[in-house]
Amino acid sequence: MTSEPAPRNASNPTATAVTVIGLGPMGRALAGALMTTGQRVTVWNRTPGKADDLAARGAVLAGSPAEALGQAQMAVLCVVDDDAVASVVEQAAGSANLKGLTLVNLTADSPARTRTLADQLGTHGITLLDGAIMTPAAAIGTEATRILYSGPRQAYDEHRDLLAAFGGSAYYLGDGVAAAAIYDVALLSLFWTSIAGLTQALALTRAEGLQPEEFTPHAAAMSQLVTDLLPGLAADFAAERYSGSNSATIDSLAASLNHLRSAFTHSGVTTDVLDAISSVVENAVHAGYGADAPIRLADTLQR
Ligand SMILES: NC(=O)c1ccc[n+]([C@@H]2O[C@H](COP(=O)([O-])OP(=O)(O)OC[C@H]3O[C@@H](n4cnc5c(N)ncnc54)[C@H](OP(=O)(O)O)[C@@H]3O)[C@@H](O)[C@H]2O)c1
């Protein structure tokens, strides 16, 4: 026995092709998808007992992070946040040589934390390929999966065939390791503010005695309008074209929101969601941007 970390040996016939760490709903789905495509999978989870179904299907249960990562060429981590990723890696680094490992991190966290994680892993000779899963666990292994990746191109190219086991669409966003995290935060913000708008709308339909289902096609048409407007608005924002002359202005939006809030209040529905938007709009008006197009709000938020 030696206390030195064991050398990584790519030709070791007992080496496991891929390790999955973190067996919450998403980690279990990822491990299962890899097994479905015939990969030899080693799994580890902080709390034992979550790998029983995977073990029954033939997954190797590692006894520690070092055992799970020590012989892997590629490891998928899917835990609660990047601090947990770092904690698992530091535990493993105490007794295993992790140099040369590619860590595919499908854990959601901030762009800033992703950058510091890449630096931290780099001190152990680990390459970080970061990923953001844009679909629920139930979609993994199906055509509906959508995963964004960012980090060194070589790492993505080397492992893309293995990652194809997750199904659906994979998008490589480039060398900047934080790109997937940036898109993740931005897209989830778009998703949840849209859902928040829907909750405000549905509350009104029920308060006024309408069938929410009858409202659905009209809500879908409105969502489609947003989809149609999106490329032009993004282009205007990129070019800093904020003229309100050919579109609604922030002043007119402020007036419309006042009208909407009053209408909701009269129907007995609170306006909490609309109040948040109104606050952004009012701040822009006070800053002197009332005559600009609403896309100027993105600029005021950044400041
Ligand atoms: N679930 C989804 O549909 C979905 C969709 C898109 C993205 N994601 C992302 O996927 C990631 C995992 O999500 P999830 O839903 O599977 O589960 P989760 O509840 O976000 O995370 C649970 C996992 O993290 C582990 N964990 C927490 N703290 C840890 C620590 N300090 N050290 C080691 N392991 C630790 C847990 O281990 P224990 O069992 O020991 O507690 C468990 O395996 C998250 O970043 C989430 O945002 C999930």
PDBQT file of the ligand as one rigid body, heavy atoms in Angstrom, charges set to zero:
ROOT
HETATM    1  N1  LIG A 401     -34.323  17.974 -11.568  1.00  0.00    +0.000 N 
HETATM    2  C1  LIG A 401     -34.464  18.557 -12.750  1.00  0.00    +0.000 C 
HETATM    3  O1  LIG A 401     -35.454  18.335 -13.469  1.00  0.00    +0.000 OA
HETATM    4  C2  LIG A 401     -33.379  19.502 -13.248  1.00  0.00    +0.000 A 
HETATM    5  C3  LIG A 401     -33.552  20.180 -14.491  1.00  0.00    +0.000 A 
HETATM    6  C4  LIG A 401     -32.537  20.979 -14.979  1.00  0.00    +0.000 A 
HETATM    7  C5  LIG A 401     -31.384  21.160 -14.236  1.00  0.00    +0.000 A 
HETATM    8  N2  LIG A 401     -31.245  20.534 -13.028  1.00  0.00    +0.000 N 
HETATM    9  C6  LIG A 401     -30.014  20.763 -12.254  1.00  0.00    +0.000 C 
HETATM   10  O2  LIG A 401     -29.388  19.514 -11.969  1.00  0.00    +0.000 OA
HETATM   11  C7  LIG A 401     -28.724  19.608 -10.706  1.00  0.00    +0.000 C 
HETATM   12  C8  LIG A 401     -29.181  18.439  -9.849  1.00  0.00    +0.000 C 
HETATM   13  O3  LIG A 401     -30.577  18.527  -9.678  1.00  0.00    +0.000 OA
HETATM   14  P1  LIG A 401     -31.441  17.379  -9.013  1.00  0.00    +0.000 P 
HETATM   15  O4  LIG A 401     -32.867  17.786  -9.215  1.00  0.00    +0.000 OA
HETATM   16  O5  LIG A 401     -31.000  16.062  -9.480  1.00  0.00    +0.000 OA
HETATM   17  O6  LIG A 401     -31.096  17.398  -7.467  1.00  0.00    +0.000 OA
HETATM   18  P2  LIG A 401     -30.773  18.541  -6.388  1.00  0.00    +0.000 P 
HETATM   19  O7  LIG A 401     -31.800  18.416  -5.349  1.00  0.00    +0.000 OA
HETATM   20  O8  LIG A 401     -30.585  19.880  -7.011  1.00  0.00    +0.000 OA
HETATM   21  O9  LIG A 401     -29.351  18.030  -5.875  1.00  0.00    +0.000 OA
HETATM   22  C9  LIG A 401     -29.330  16.889  -5.136  1.00  0.00    +0.000 C 
HETATM   23  C10 LIG A 401     -28.003  16.187  -5.258  1.00  0.00    +0.000 C 
HETATM   24  O10 LIG A 401     -26.918  17.020  -4.806  1.00  0.00    +0.000 OA
HETATM   25  C11 LIG A 401     -26.200  16.256  -3.818  1.00  0.00    +0.000 C 
HETATM   26  N3  LIG A 401     -25.509  17.141  -2.897  1.00  0.00    +0.000 N 
HETATM   27  C12 LIG A 401     -26.005  18.214  -2.257  1.00  0.00    +0.000 A 
HETATM   28  N4  LIG A 401     -25.035  18.773  -1.481  1.00  0.00    +0.000 NA
HETATM   29  C13 LIG A 401     -23.924  18.019  -1.644  1.00  0.00    +0.000 A 
HETATM   30  C14 LIG A 401     -22.598  18.088  -1.122  1.00  0.00    +0.000 A 
HETATM   31  N5  LIG A 401     -22.224  19.067  -0.288  1.00  0.00    +0.000 N 
HETATM   32  N6  LIG A 401     -21.705  17.157  -1.503  1.00  0.00    +0.000 NA
HETATM   33  C15 LIG A 401     -22.071  16.161  -2.363  1.00  0.00    +0.000 A 
HETATM   34  N7  LIG A 401     -23.309  16.038  -2.894  1.00  0.00    +0.000 NA
HETATM   35  C16 LIG A 401     -24.216  16.976  -2.549  1.00  0.00    +0.000 A 
HETATM   36  C17 LIG A 401     -27.283  15.452  -3.149  1.00  0.00    +0.000 C 
HETATM   37  O11 LIG A 401     -26.729  14.428  -2.370  1.00  0.00    +0.000 OA
HETATM   38  P3  LIG A 401     -27.569  13.799  -1.161  1.00  0.00    +0.000 P 
HETATM   39  O12 LIG A 401     -28.451  12.758  -1.767  1.00  0.00    +0.000 OA
HETATM   40  O13 LIG A 401     -26.537  13.247  -0.266  1.00  0.00    +0.000 OA
HETATM   41  O14 LIG A 401     -28.357  14.912  -0.511  1.00  0.00    +0.000 OA
HETATM   42  C18 LIG A 401     -28.045  14.942  -4.376  1.00  0.00    +0.000 C 
HETATM   43  O15 LIG A 401     -27.353  13.918  -5.044  1.00  0.00    +0.000 OA
HETATM   44  C19 LIG A 401     -29.075  20.968 -10.111  1.00  0.00    +0.000 C 
HETATM   45  O16 LIG A 401     -28.036  21.869 -10.325  1.00  0.00    +0.000 OA
HETATM   46  C20 LIG A 401     -30.323  21.373 -10.889  1.00  0.00    +0.000 C 
HETATM   47  O17 LIG A 401     -30.460  22.784 -10.996  1.00  0.00    +0.000 OA
HETATM   48  C21 LIG A 401     -32.214  19.707 -12.517  1.00  0.00    +0.000 A 
ENDROOT
TORSDOF 0
